């Protein structure tokens, strides 16, 4: 269930149907889109989903943790995808204010 994403186009859900709020779904949340561009209603939905004991996949978990004042132990697993096994991921490339991060 896409909650927020820029995979195909920018998406930010504000509500889910009762069928979409079941334990049969896996929720995909883009941490940057949700934290930076999310409306009040979207952020409320994300908070609601975080409380459910269901699988969640969060893109950019480092940004999501930082912007929501969460600790790393919030996640059961953190998986980093890299182009090569030697690629270094530099989280400092995303500015603190996100003004340089164009996701529109």
Secondary structure, DSSP 4 states (H G I P E B T S, - for coil): -BSEE-SSS-EE-S---TGGGSTT--EEEEHHIIIII--HHHHHHHHHHHHSSS-EEEETHHHHHHHHT--GGG-S------SSTTPPP-GGGS-SS-TT----
